[in-house]
C-alpha cells in the first residue's frame, strides 16, 4: 500500500511543480507591469490606467489563488477544489467589476487617448480575457501538447470551469 501512495506522490511531483509555477507567474506579473509601464515607459498614473491595472491585478490574484487551491487539492487528493465556493462567487462578482472597469478605461481612452489611457484599456481588456480564460474557456496554451489538442479539437472548457462543475 505504501508503494502505491509513494508512486502517486512521485507521479504528481511534476504536476505540483507546474501548479506552483503557474501561481508564481501570475504573482510575478503584478509588480512587473507597473515597473515596465510607469518606471520604464513613463505611462502616467491616471484613472484609466489605474482602473485597468486594478482589474488586471484582481484577475491575476484570482488566477494565482486558483493554482494554489489546485495544488492543495492535488496534495490532499480531495475531490472538490478547496475554495470552490469563493471561485463560484468570483465568477459572478467579476462581471459587474469588469463592466465598470472597462467603461472607465474606455471613457479615458476616448477622453484622453494615448499613454494616459491605452495601457489601462489594454489591462482592462486583458482582465476580461483572463476572466474568460479562468472561468469559461481555456484561451492560454503554453505547452506543445496543449497546442496539439487545440489544433485537433478547438477550444475547451477551462480547468477552473471544470473544477467548479464538480459537486461534492
C-alpha positions as CSV (number, residue, x, y, z in Angstrom):
1,X,0.0,0.0,0.0
2,X,2.8,2.4,0.8
3,X,4.3,1.8,-2.7
4,X,1.1,2.9,-4.3
5,X,0.9,6.2,-2.3
6,X,4.6,6.8,-2.8
7,X,4.4,6.3,-6.6
8,X,1.3,8.6,-6.7
9,X,3.3,11.3,-4.8
10,X,6.3,10.9,-7.2
11,X,4.0,10.9,-10.2
12,X,2.3,14.1,-9.0
13,X,5.6,15.9,-8.3
14,X,5.7,17.5,-11.9
15,X,2.1,18.4,-11.6
16,X,2.6,20.1,-8.3
17,X,5.7,21.9,-9.6
18,X,3.7,23.1,-12.6
19,X,0.9,24.4,-10.4
20,X,3.3,26.3,-8.1
21,X,5.0,27.7,-11.2
22,X,1.7,28.9,-12.7
23,X,0.8,30.6,-9.4
24,X,4.2,32.3,-9.1
25,X,4.0,33.5,-12.7
26,X,0.7,35.2,-12.0
27,X,2.0,36.9,-8.8
28,X,5.3,37.9,-10.5
29,X,3.3,39.8,-13.2
30,X,1.6,42.0,-10.7
31,X,4.6,44.2,-9.7
32,X,6.4,43.7,-13.0
33,X,3.9,45.6,-15.1
34,X,3.9,48.9,-13.2
35,X,7.7,48.8,-13.2
36,X,7.7,48.5,-17.0
37,X,4.8,50.9,-17.8
38,X,5.4,53.6,-15.2
39,X,9.0,53.2,-14.4
40,X,10.5,52.4,-17.8
41,X,8.0,53.6,-20.4
42,X,6.7,56.6,-18.4
43,X,2.9,56.0,-18.6
44,X,1.2,58.5,-16.3
45,X,-0.8,57.4,-13.3
46,X,-4.3,58.2,-14.5
47,X,-7.8,56.9,-13.6
48,X,-8.0,54.9,-16.8
49,X,-4.5,53.3,-16.3
50,X,-5.1,52.6,-12.6
51,X,-8.6,51.1,-13.2
52,X,-7.4,48.8,-15.9
53,X,-4.4,47.8,-13.9
54,X,-6.5,47.0,-10.8
55,X,-8.8,44.8,-12.9
56,X,-5.7,43.0,-14.3
57,X,-4.3,42.6,-10.8
58,X,-7.6,41.2,-9.5
59,X,-7.7,38.6,-12.2
60,X,-4.1,37.6,-11.7
61,X,-4.7,37.3,-7.9
62,X,-7.7,35.1,-8.6
63,X,-5.6,33.0,-11.1
64,X,-2.8,32.6,-8.5
65,X,-5.4,31.6,-5.9
66,X,-6.8,29.0,-8.2
67,X,-3.5,27.4,-9.0
68,X,-2.6,27.3,-5.3
69,X,-6.0,25.8,-4.5
70,X,-5.5,23.3,-7.2
71,X,-2.1,22.5,-5.7
72,X,-3.8,21.9,-2.3
73,X,-6.3,19.7,-4.0
74,X,-3.6,17.6,-5.6
75,X,-1.7,17.3,-2.3
76,X,-4.7,16.3,-0.3
77,X,-6.4,14.2,-3.0
78,X,-9.7,15.9,-2.3
79,X,-12.5,15.6,-4.8
80,X,-13.6,19.2,-4.7
81,X,-11.4,22.2,-5.2
82,X,-10.6,24.0,-1.9
83,X,-12.3,27.4,-2.0
84,X,-14.7,26.3,-4.8
85,X,-17.5,28.4,-3.3
86,X,-15.3,31.5,-3.4
87,X,-14.5,30.9,-7.1
88,X,-18.2,30.4,-7.9
89,X,-18.9,33.7,-6.3
90,X,-16.0,35.4,-8.1
91,X,-17.3,34.1,-11.4
92,X,-20.4,36.2,-10.9
93,X,-19.0,39.2,-9.0
94,X,-16.3,39.7,-11.6
95,X,-18.8,40.6,-14.3
96,X,-20.0,44.0,-12.9
97,X,-16.5,44.9,-11.8
98,X,-15.2,44.2,-15.3
99,X,-18.0,46.1,-16.9
100,X,-17.4,49.2,-14.7
101,X,-13.6,48.9,-15.2
102,X,-13.8,48.6,-19.0
103,X,-16.3,51.5,-19.1
104,X,-13.9,53.7,-17.1
105,X,-10.9,52.8,-19.2
106,X,-12.8,53.2,-22.5
107,X,-14.0,56.6,-21.4
108,X,-10.4,57.5,-20.6
109,X,-9.3,56.3,-24.0
110,X,-11.9,58.5,-25.7
111,X,-11.3,61.5,-23.5
112,X,-7.5,61.3,-23.4
113,X,-6.1,58.9,-25.9
114,X,-2.5,57.8,-25.8
115,X,-0.2,56.8,-23.0
116,X,-2.7,58.3,-20.4
117,X,-5.3,55.7,-21.1
118,X,-4.3,53.0,-23.6
119,X,-2.2,50.9,-21.2
120,X,-5.2,50.9,-18.8
121,X,-7.6,49.9,-21.6
122,X,-5.2,47.1,-22.6
123,X,-5.1,45.9,-19.0
124,X,-8.9,46.0,-18.7
125,X,-9.4,44.0,-21.9
126,X,-6.7,41.6,-20.8
127,X,-8.6,41.2,-17.5
128,X,-11.8,40.3,-19.5
129,X,-9.8,37.7,-21.4
130,X,-8.3,36.3,-18.2
131,X,-11.8,36.0,-16.7
132,X,-12.9,34.0,-19.8
133,X,-9.6,32.0,-19.6
134,X,-10.2,31.1,-16.0
135,X,-13.9,30.8,-15.6
136,X,-15.1,29.7,-19.0
137,X,-12.8,28.7,-22.0
138,X,-9.1,28.0,-21.9
139,X,-7.5,30.7,-24.0
140,X,-3.9,30.3,-22.9
141,X,-1.9,27.4,-24.4
142,X,1.8,27.3,-23.5
143,X,2.7,23.7,-23.9
144,X,3.1,21.6,-27.1
145,X,0.6,19.0,-26.0
146,X,-2.0,21.8,-25.3
147,X,-1.4,23.3,-28.7
148,X,-1.8,19.9,-30.5
149,X,-5.0,19.4,-28.7
150,X,-6.2,22.9,-29.6
151,X,-5.5,22.3,-33.3
152,X,-7.2,18.9,-33.2
153,X,-10.3,19.7,-31.2
154,X,-10.5,23.5,-30.8
155,X,-11.1,25.5,-27.5
156,X,-12.0,23.6,-24.4
157,X,-13.5,24.4,-21.1
158,X,-11.0,25.9,-18.6
159,X,-9.6,23.9,-15.8
160,X,-11.4,26.1,-13.2
161,X,-14.7,25.8,-15.1
162,X,-14.4,22.0,-15.0
163,X,-13.5,22.1,-11.3
164,X,-16.5,24.3,-10.5
165,X,-18.8,21.9,-12.3
166,X,-17.8,19.2,-9.8
167,X,-20.2,19.0,-6.9
168,X,-19.3,17.4,-3.5
